[in-house]
């Protein structure tokens, strides 16, 4: 079964033709506990995740800088 995907990034590319990156991790918790995770992602998806993580880190930096600046100004006003 082939399913067509409507993609504005790569029109006409089927999911089976896109290069896939695969990862698997297993974490053991105690004697009987185990957590297993598996990830299948395309190159375009990997770039999208990287862009999202970068934007989150940059916005966090801006928020921390603004809060530190406002905290310093508040201390200066109190003294």
CORRAMO-V427958 format. One line per field, one symbol per residue. ss: DSSP state (H for helix, E for strand, L for the rest). phi: phi as a letter, one per 40 degrees, with the letter a starting at -180 (. if undefined). psi: psi as a letter, one per 20 degrees, with the letter a starting at -180 (. if undefined). Layout:
BEGIN
ss = ???
phi = ???
psi = ???
END
This chain:
BEGIN
ss = LLLLLLLLLLLLLLLLLLLEEEEEEEEEELLLEEEEEEEEEEHHHHHHHHHHHHHHHHHHHHHHHHHHHHHHHHHHHHL
phi = .bbcbcbccbcgccdccccbbbaabbbcbgcbcabbbbbbacccccccccccccccccccccccccccccccccccccc
psi = pppqpopignpipqhhippqpqqpqpppobhiqpppqpppqrhghghggggggghggghggggggghgghhhhhghhh.
END
